[in-house]
Amino acid sequence: MSSSVPLRRHDPRRVCLISLPTISLGPRKREFLVYLSGALFALGWWMFLDSTMLSKHAIPLPDPGPWDPVPIHVTFSDWTPGICSTIGMIIVNLIDKQRLMNDDEGPSWNDGFAGGVAWRARLFLFMGFAFMAGGLAGSITLLVIKYVIPNYPGGFGVNWGIANVLQSVLIMMSAIVLWTAQNAESDYEYQLAL
């Protein structure tokens, strides 16, 4: 069966029920995706740094009640999810994609658990995604515990927690776009052989 024949709904080679559309970005697809990834990454960190500056120069509450005039600030605990997401993005995008496709024998218990290259690449890929998922989970936890549950007057500081969550989401999206860009064909890819 040739690859030009459309797949039927019950074809065993098909993974998803709904086929994904193919999007053509033209000859500069890789370059566009790399710039888009950088823009998403920068936007995520910009939103968080903006909320940090707003926290530093927060206007005191007119009627603080039982709280301090400025009851909460962005602290190091708010920085941790973004740092974890960034480390995860770096780990995921440093992995050579060809190493993941190798079918080696896997980890060998007799060789001091050295394992094959593909197994180690998959382990690092898992660690990178775990860092990004931990960053997202940490930012959501901070939003709920630090900003929503105390119920400050006028929702004081909730937007800082939302900026933290958006930062983690944008960094994860940036990692996915950069992963896609690294797998895209390049117009300027040369094969040099001696």
C-alpha positions, 0 to 999 in steps of 0.5 A: 500500500503506497503512502499516497493512499488516504488512510481509512478510519479503521487502518491499524497504522493510524494512532489517533481518531482525528487526523492532524492537519498539515500546516505549511509554513513555507521554506523558512519553517524552521527559522519561523518556529525558532523565533516563535519559541524565543518570543514565547519564552521571552513573553513568559519571563517578561510577564513574571518579571513585570509582576515582580516589579509590580510586587516590589512597588505595590500600593498599600491597601486603603483598609488593610484590616488584619493584614499589613498594608502590603500583605504579600510580595513576590519572593524566591518561592515564586521564582522557583517554578519558572527556574524549574520550567526553564531547566526542563526546557533546556534539558529537553532541547539539548537531547539529540532527537536521533538518539531517541530513535535508536533501538538498542538493547536498553539498560544492562544490569551487568555493565554497571547500569550503563545502558544504551544511548537511547535509554539514557536519552529517553531518561533525560527527556523524561527528566526534562518533562518532569522539570517542566511539569513540576514547574507548572504544578508548583506555579499552580500550587503557589497561585492557590495557596499563596494568593487565592486561599488567604482572600486578601481584600480586592484580590490583592496579588492574585494577578502575580500568581496568574503571571507565574502560571502563565510563565510556566505555560509559555515556557512549556509551549516554547519548549514544544515549538523549539522541539518541533523546529529542531525536527523541521527540515532546513533549507541550509542543511549541508551534508559534509563527508570526507 
